[in-house]
Structures are given as structure tokens and as C-alpha cells.
Amino acid sequence: MGFIAVDWGTTSFRAYHVDGAGKVVDERADAGGILSVKDGAFETALEQKLAGWDVGLPVLAAGMITSRQGWVELPYVDCPAGPADLAKALRRHPLASGRVVHFSTGLHYASPSLGHDVMRSEETQVFGALDSGAKHFITPGTHSKWIDVEQGRIVHFDTYVTGETYSVLKAHSILGRLITGESMDAAAFRRGVEASLGDPAGLTHLLFSARSLGLYNELPGEAIASYLSGLVIGAEVAHALMSRDATADYLILASPKIGGAYASALEVAGAKARYGEPLAIVAGLSAIGRAAGLI
């Protein structure tokens, strides 16, 4: 049977009406992430977002909706884990309309460096892209993830607060004062990546060059944002590749518009990268739903 796939994050909402053949026949998206829901009225919000779609279809929901700030907080499943492990951890939640939501949780990894690393929804994207044959996945974003798979199960992952760091530095630090434009400057971005790859441990030192190069007119104001992005993404790539095979095949689970900077940085680092299916999360929720016997 068909189902409804929901990816409900911190700042965005996406839903997909999937038919019995696994094809997306309709989709909806808006900026109504979990933080926009007032007074915990998640059920009302969901019904409004899914209005007109068959209430008899099971809803499989992933993302920050199962976090502490979300609708139903679910404990993380420990790595290593695959779709069947998340299927066992699904939480069934009937609504007043008769619609039934099955919440899918995220994963926990006992990180040697962080103590604990966690994610919600990125694992589902990976499970939807397993047929790509890739063993290493990257999910760019505010908190990007590098995820490693063995025999269809996630065994290891690392989180980098790269997107958030870039946003904070650009908008709330003196490093952003000389920025005069937002357009991508490929040469400036590459320069930043190369600087971080050449000094993987020196990011907090290198960051000041985003100001000093501007002061001495070696970088025009419209190129500084790209250079700053190159510095922080380059530092992430340098660190991530320290513990991984730089010659391996890396699958970026994002569109070229979002993942293009990572593809460029990996190329500078000498690594191979390609893009995965944009709707991988739908395939991932489908795999979890099938393992649970729901679809």
C-alpha cells in the first residue's frame, strides 16, 4: 500500500504522498519546522499540512519531530544499526482524525572524540541510498554529517557544526564586516579550502585572514564570503579525511545547489564525490516501513 513520508526538521517541513509502487505522486513543503509550532499543537499543525490526503494511509515521520523540542521524544538507537533496527523502535501514535503516525527515531554513536554523537533523519537518508553501493555518505547542512556504512548498517558517523559556524561568523563577528556580496566566487572558495587543507589544525588562526586579506585588498568584499566558506568547509573535509580513505567514493546526499561546495572541496582534497538521490529520505522511510510490515 502507499504511505505518507514526513521529514519534519527544526526549521522546515516536507511531506510526500507515496503510492503503492513507491512513486512520489504529490509533495508539500514549507518553513513550518518544529520551532514554529506554538504550544505543542503538533497534531493540529500536521493535519493542516496533510489536508486532503487520505487519512487511511500510514504516516512515517522522521527528523527533529522526535527530539526533545519536538512532538514525541524518542530515545536514540545505538550504532551499528540498519533499517530493521529503526523499524523495531517505531512509535505508533493515533490521531483524532483516524490518521496514524509512526515516528522513527535517530541514531547514537559512542564517539571517541565527542563522547556522544547523534543524528535524526540523516540516517534515514542513508538507508534510502544504500543501493548506490557507496560506503561513505555526506549530508551537508547546518550540522553536516559524515556517515560510514558496512553491510547495510551505519557503524560510524561524525558531526561538524560547519554551516552554523559560517552563519554566526558571517553575521555576528567582525570577520563579516567587510563582506559586500553573497555570490559564489569559485577562486576565493578554493583558496580558502586549500588554506585549511594545508593547516588542518589552524582554523581559528586562518579565520582572521578573512579580515586581513580584505583590509589589504587581496580579497574584494564580494569574494570574502566564499573564502570564509572555503575555510570552514575545508577544515571539515581535512579533519574528516584524516580517519577515512581519501580515495574512496563519497556520496553527497543533497542537490548540487546545496552540496556543490562540498563536491568542490572534496575535489580539491583529491577525493571522489557524486550526488545521491534527492528523495533518499522517502526511500529510507519506505525501507523502515517495509521492515516494520506497515507498507
C-alpha positions as CSV (number, residue, x, y, z in Angstrom):
1,M,0.0,0.0,0.0
2,G,1.0,3.6,-0.3
3,F,2.1,5.8,2.6
4,I,2.9,9.4,3.6
5,A,6.6,10.2,4.3
6,V,7.2,13.2,6.6
7,D,10.6,14.9,7.2
8,W,9.9,17.4,10.0
9,G,13.0,19.4,10.9
10,T,13.9,22.3,13.1
11,T,13.1,25.0,10.6
12,S,11.3,23.2,7.7
13,F,8.6,20.6,6.9
14,R,8.4,18.3,3.9
15,A,5.8,15.6,3.2
16,Y,5.5,13.2,0.3
17,H,2.4,11.2,-0.8
18,V,3.8,7.9,-2.0
19,D,1.8,5.4,-4.0
20,G,1.9,1.6,-3.8
21,A,4.7,1.4,-6.3
22,G,6.9,3.7,-4.2
23,K,6.5,6.7,-6.5
24,V,6.0,10.2,-5.1
25,V,2.7,11.5,-6.6
26,D,2.5,14.7,-4.5
27,E,4.6,16.6,-2.1
28,R,4.3,19.6,0.2
29,A,7.0,21.8,1.8
30,D,7.0,24.9,3.9
31,A,9.1,26.7,6.6
32,G,6.9,25.4,9.4
33,G,9.6,23.5,11.3
34,I,9.1,22.3,14.8
35,L,10.2,25.6,16.3
36,S,7.3,27.3,14.6
37,V,4.6,25.2,16.3
38,K,3.1,27.0,19.2
39,D,2.0,25.5,22.5
40,G,2.8,21.9,21.4
41,A,-0.1,21.9,18.8
42,F,1.7,19.4,16.6
43,E,-1.4,17.3,15.8
44,T,-3.3,20.4,14.5
45,A,-0.3,21.5,12.5
46,L,0.2,18.1,10.9
47,E,-3.5,17.8,9.9
48,Q,-3.4,21.2,8.3
49,K,-0.3,20.3,6.4
50,L,-1.7,17.0,5.2
51,A,-5.2,18.2,4.5
52,G,-6.8,16.4,1.6
53,W,-4.5,13.4,1.8
54,D,-6.1,10.0,2.7
55,V,-6.2,9.6,6.5
56,G,-6.1,5.9,6.0
57,L,-2.5,6.0,4.7
58,P,0.1,5.3,7.4
59,V,2.4,8.3,8.1
60,L,6.1,7.6,8.7
61,A,7.8,10.6,10.2
62,A,11.5,11.3,10.8
63,G,13.6,14.2,11.8
64,M,13.7,16.6,14.8
65,I,10.0,15.9,15.4
66,T,11.1,13.1,17.7
67,S,13.7,15.3,19.5
68,R,13.3,16.9,22.9
69,Q,11.9,20.0,21.3
70,G,9.5,18.0,19.1
71,W,6.2,16.2,19.4
72,V,7.2,12.8,20.8
73,E,10.8,12.5,22.2
74,L,12.2,9.1,21.3
75,P,15.5,7.6,22.6
76,Y,18.2,7.1,20.0
77,V,19.1,3.7,18.7
78,D,22.8,2.8,19.1
79,C,25.1,2.1,16.2
80,P,25.6,-0.1,14.4
81,A,22.1,0.0,13.1
82,G,20.1,-0.5,9.9
83,P,16.5,-0.1,8.7
84,A,15.3,-3.1,10.7
85,D,16.6,-1.7,13.9
86,L,14.7,1.6,13.4
87,A,11.6,-0.4,12.4
88,K,11.7,-2.1,15.8
89,A,11.9,1.3,17.5
90,L,9.0,2.9,15.7
91,R,6.4,4.7,18.0
92,R,2.8,4.3,16.9
93,H,0.7,7.5,17.6
94,P,-3.0,7.6,16.5
95,L,-4.6,10.9,15.8
96,A,-8.2,12.1,16.4
97,S,-8.9,12.0,12.6
98,G,-8.1,8.3,12.5
99,R,-4.7,9.0,10.9
100,V,-1.8,7.0,12.4
101,V,1.7,8.4,12.7
102,H,4.7,6.1,13.1
103,F,7.6,8.1,14.5
104,S,11.1,7.0,13.5
105,T,13.9,7.9,15.8
106,G,17.6,8.7,15.2
107,L,21.0,7.2,15.9
108,H,23.6,7.5,18.6
109,Y,27.3,6.8,18.2
110,A,29.7,6.5,21.1
111,S,32.2,9.0,19.6
112,P,35.8,8.7,20.8
113,S,36.3,12.4,20.4
114,L,32.8,13.8,21.4
115,G,31.7,11.2,23.9
116,H,28.3,11.1,22.2
117,D,27.3,11.9,18.6
118,V,23.7,11.9,17.5
119,M,21.5,12.5,14.4
120,R,17.9,12.4,13.4
121,S,16.8,12.0,9.7
122,E,20.3,11.8,8.1
123,E,20.4,8.0,8.9
124,T,17.1,7.6,7.1
125,Q,18.5,9.4,4.0
126,V,21.4,7.0,4.1
127,F,19.1,3.9,4.3
128,G,17.3,5.2,1.3
129,A,20.6,5.4,-0.7
130,L,22.1,2.0,0.2
131,D,21.5,0.7,-3.3
132,S,24.0,3.3,-4.6
133,G,26.8,1.0,-3.4
134,A,28.5,3.8,-1.5
135,K,30.0,3.2,1.9
136,H,30.7,6.8,2.8
137,F,28.0,9.5,2.9
138,I,27.9,13.2,3.5
139,T,24.8,15.2,4.4
140,P,25.6,18.9,4.2
141,G,23.7,21.4,6.3
142,T,23.8,23.4,9.5
143,H,25.3,20.4,11.2
144,S,26.8,18.3,8.5
145,K,27.4,14.5,8.9
146,W,30.0,12.1,7.6
147,I,28.4,8.7,7.8
148,D,30.1,5.3,7.2
149,V,28.2,2.1,6.3
150,E,29.2,-1.6,6.5
151,Q,26.9,-4.4,5.3
152,G,23.9,-2.1,5.1
153,R,24.3,-0.8,8.7
154,I,25.6,2.6,9.9
155,V,28.7,1.9,12.0
156,H,30.2,5.3,12.5
157,F,29.4,9.0,11.9
158,D,30.9,12.4,12.7
159,T,29.0,15.7,13.1
160,Y,30.5,19.1,12.1
161,V,28.9,22.4,13.1
162,T,30.2,23.9,9.9
163,G,27.1,25.6,8.5
164,E,26.2,27.1,11.8
165,T,29.8,28.3,12.4
166,Y,29.8,30.0,9.0
167,S,26.5,31.7,9.6
168,V,27.5,33.0,13.0
169,L,30.9,34.3,11.8
170,K,29.4,36.0,8.8
171,A,26.5,37.7,10.6
172,H,27.8,38.2,14.1
173,S,31.6,38.6,14.1
174,I,34.0,41.2,12.8
175,L,35.1,38.7,10.1
176,G,31.9,39.5,8.2
177,R,32.1,43.3,8.4
178,L,33.9,43.6,5.0
179,I,31.6,41.2,3.1
180,T,29.7,43.1,0.4
181,G,28.1,40.3,-1.5
182,E,26.7,36.8,-1.4
183,S,27.5,35.4,-4.9
184,M,29.8,32.4,-5.2
185,D,33.4,33.2,-6.1
186,A,34.9,29.8,-7.0
187,A,38.6,31.0,-6.9
188,A,38.1,32.5,-3.5
189,F,36.4,29.4,-2.2
190,R,39.2,27.2,-3.5
191,R,41.8,29.5,-1.9
192,G,40.0,29.0,1.5
193,V,39.8,25.3,1.1
194,E,43.4,25.0,0.2
195,A,44.4,27.1,3.2
196,S,42.6,24.8,5.6
197,L,43.8,21.6,3.9
198,G,47.3,22.9,4.3
199,D,46.8,23.6,8.0
200,P,44.1,21.3,9.3
201,A,44.5,22.3,13.0
202,G,44.8,26.0,12.4
203,L,41.3,27.1,11.6
204,T,41.0,29.7,14.4
205,H,44.2,31.2,13.2
206,L,43.3,31.1,9.5
207,L,39.9,32.6,10.1
208,F,41.5,36.0,10.7
209,S,42.7,36.1,7.1
210,A,39.1,36.6,6.1
211,R,39.5,40.1,7.6
212,S,43.2,40.8,7.0
213,L,43.2,39.8,3.3
214,G,40.2,42.2,2.9
215,L,41.9,45.0,4.7
216,Y,44.9,44.8,2.3
217,N,42.7,44.5,-0.7
218,E,43.9,41.0,-1.6
219,L,40.3,39.8,-1.4
220,P,37.5,42.0,-2.7
221,G,34.5,42.3,-0.4
222,E,32.3,40.3,-2.7
223,A,34.7,37.3,-2.5
224,I,35.2,37.2,1.3
225,A,32.0,35.2,2.0
226,S,33.2,32.5,-0.5
227,Y,36.7,32.5,1.0
228,L,35.2,32.2,4.6
229,S,33.0,29.3,3.4
230,G,36.1,27.6,1.9
231,L,38.0,27.9,5.2
232,V,35.3,26.3,7.3
233,I,34.3,23.6,4.8
234,G,38.0,22.9,4.0
235,A,38.7,22.4,7.7
236,E,35.8,19.9,8.0
237,V,37.0,18.0,4.9
238,A,40.6,17.9,6.2
239,H,39.5,16.5,9.6
240,A,37.0,14.0,8.2
241,L,39.5,12.6,5.7
242,M,42.1,12.1,8.4
243,S,40.3,8.9,9.6
244,R,38.9,7.9,6.2
245,D,40.1,6.7,2.8
246,A,40.7,9.9,0.7
247,T,40.4,7.8,-2.5
248,A,37.0,6.3,-1.6
249,D,33.7,7.2,-3.3
250,Y,31.8,9.7,-1.3
251,L,28.0,10.1,-1.8
252,I,26.7,13.6,-1.1
253,L,23.0,13.4,-0.1
254,A,22.0,16.8,-1.3
255,S,21.3,18.6,-4.5
256,P,24.2,20.3,-6.4
257,K,22.9,23.6,-5.2
258,I,23.3,22.7,-1.6
259,G,26.1,20.1,-1.9
260,G,28.1,21.8,-4.6
261,A,30.6,23.4,-2.2
262,Y,31.3,20.0,-0.6
263,A,31.8,18.4,-4.0
264,S,34.3,21.2,-4.9
265,A,36.2,20.9,-1.6
266,L,36.5,17.2,-1.9
267,E,37.8,17.6,-5.4
268,V,40.5,20.0,-4.1
269,A,41.3,17.4,-1.5
270,G,41.7,14.7,-4.2
271,A,38.7,12.7,-3.1
272,K,35.9,11.5,-5.4
273,A,32.3,12.7,-4.8
274,R,28.9,12.2,-6.5
275,Y,25.4,13.1,-5.7
276,G,22.8,10.8,-4.3
277,E,19.0,10.6,-4.9
278,P,17.4,13.9,-3.7
279,L,14.4,12.0,-2.3
280,A,16.5,9.4,-0.4
281,I,14.6,10.1,2.8
282,V,11.4,8.8,1.1
283,A,13.2,5.6,0.1
284,G,14.6,5.3,3.6
285,L,11.3,5.6,5.3
286,S,9.9,3.1,2.8
287,A,12.6,0.6,3.9
288,I,11.8,1.2,7.5
289,G,8.1,0.8,6.9
290,R,8.6,-2.4,4.9
291,A,10.8,-3.8,7.7
292,A,8.0,-3.0,10.2
293,G,5.3,-4.6,8.0
294,L,3.4,-1.3,7.6
295,I,3.7,-1.0,3.8
